[in-house]
Amino acid sequence: MPRVRDLTNAVRKEANFSISGAAPSSSGNFYMRHIGAGFSAEWGDVYYSYGFSMDFPYYLTSDYSGYRHDLTVLLTDGQIARGGVTHLSRQFLCTAP
């Protein structure tokens, strides 16, 4: 199962939680195009552009942010999502360096 940094270089900051994807990091909770900085940062919007359309564009990661808060990555813009979408996210993809 991929980690957040394998899928995006987005940064999510909240009052009591923060996580950064791959380096170099984007300036917010979205990918910044950069080769080698995570799947979505390298490939862009694969969900609509390359026909990845499954049921939902959220992909599970092995990162965890607390009780019932699995982290997922939205492949349309590289956004890191926390909890709430877990029931929608039954998809994952494998990445390799």
C-alpha positions as a printed NumPy array, in Angstrom:
array([[  0.   ,   0.   ,   0.   ],
       [  1.477,   3.402,  -0.908],
       [  2.181,   6.177,   1.547],
       [  0.922,   9.74 ,   1.043],
       [  4.367,  10.794,  -0.219],
       [  4.194,   8.129,  -2.945],
       [  1.039,   9.709,  -4.384],
       [  1.346,  13.476,  -3.868],
       [  3.529,  16.356,  -2.731],
       [  0.582,  18.191,  -1.169],
       [  0.72 ,  19.548,   2.387],
       [ -2.246,  19.307,   4.752],
       [ -2.163,  21.43 ,   7.898],
       [ -4.792,  21.539,  10.628],
       [ -4.718,  22.771,  14.221],
       [ -3.686,  19.401,  15.66 ],
       [ -2.502,  17.496,  12.6  ],
       [ -0.263,  18.027,   9.618],
       [  1.306,  15.837,   6.954],
       [  3.507,  16.54 ,   3.976],
       [  3.769,  14.45 ,   0.861],
       [  6.911,  14.093,  -1.233],
       [  9.562,  16.788,  -1.627],
       [  9.559,  19.372,  -2.952],
       [  6.271,  20.143,  -1.209],
       [  3.507,  22.199,  -2.77 ],
       [  2.29 ,  25.337,  -1.04 ],
       [ -1.073,  23.823,  -0.086],
       [ -3.328,  20.785,  -0.149],
       [ -2.92 ,  20.112,  -3.881],
       [ -0.118,  18.749,  -6.014],
       [  2.563,  20.911,  -7.569],
       [  3.859,  19.422, -10.808],
       [  7.359,  18.011, -10.328],
       [  8.966,  14.851, -11.701],
       [  9.817,  12.478,  -8.853],
       [  7.564,  14.143,  -6.25 ],
       [  4.798,  11.559,  -6.072],
       [  2.433,   9.971,  -8.563],
       [ -0.021,  12.86 ,  -8.988],
       [  2.72 ,  15.521,  -9.016],
       [  4.432,  13.675, -11.841],
       [  1.417,  12.568, -13.896],
       [ -1.142,  15.285, -13.145],
       [ -4.871,  14.553, -13.177],
       [ -4.866,  10.891, -14.155],
       [ -8.397,  10.337, -12.926],
       [-10.101,  12.211, -15.743],
       [ -7.257,  12.621, -18.223],
       [ -6.117,   9.012, -18.473],
       [ -9.329,   7.13 , -17.772],
       [ -8.634,   6.058, -14.195],
       [-12.338,   6.534, -13.577],
       [-13.334,   4.057, -10.99 ],
       [-16.201,   4.757,  -8.628],
       [-14.376,   7.475,  -6.682],
       [-11.08 ,   9.308,  -7.266],
       [ -9.845,   8.736,  -3.68 ],
       [ -7.025,   6.26 ,  -3.166],
       [ -6.056,   4.699,   0.161],
       [ -2.628,   5.11 ,   1.719],
       [ -0.951,   3.301,   4.577],
       [ -0.637,   6.584,   6.512],
       [ -2.957,   7.139,   9.432],
       [ -3.891,  10.271,  11.345],
       [ -5.642,   8.927,  14.417],
       [ -8.783,   7.045,  15.385],
       [-10.775,   6.141,  12.266],
       [ -8.877,   8.673,  10.18 ],
       [ -7.309,   6.857,   7.291],
       [ -5.557,   9.148,   4.842],
       [ -6.471,   9.065,   1.189],
       [ -5.252,  11.023,  -1.828],
       [ -7.618,  12.545,  -4.356],
       [ -6.081,  11.806,  -7.756],
       [ -7.792,  14.729,  -9.482],
       [ -5.655,  17.334,  -7.688],
       [ -3.379,  15.459,  -5.264],
       [ -5.349,  16.601,  -2.216],
       [ -4.803,  14.718,   1.05 ],
       [ -8.14 ,  13.754,   2.617],
       [ -8.556,  12.723,   6.249],
       [-11.407,  10.551,   7.496],
       [-14.93 ,  11.096,   6.259],
       [-14.185,   9.629,   2.851],
       [-12.939,   6.288,   4.148],
       [-16.184,   4.55 ,   3.277],
       [-15.773,   5.752,  -0.325],
       [-12.17 ,   4.689,  -0.594],
       [-11.83 ,   1.06 ,  -1.36 ],
       [ -9.255,   1.531,  -4.089],
       [ -5.513,   1.599,  -3.96 ],
       [ -2.665,   1.524,  -6.394],
       [  0.901,   0.338,  -6.174],
       [  3.856,   2.606,  -6.795],
       [  7.55 ,   1.852,  -7.127],
       [ 10.527,   4.203,  -7.222]])
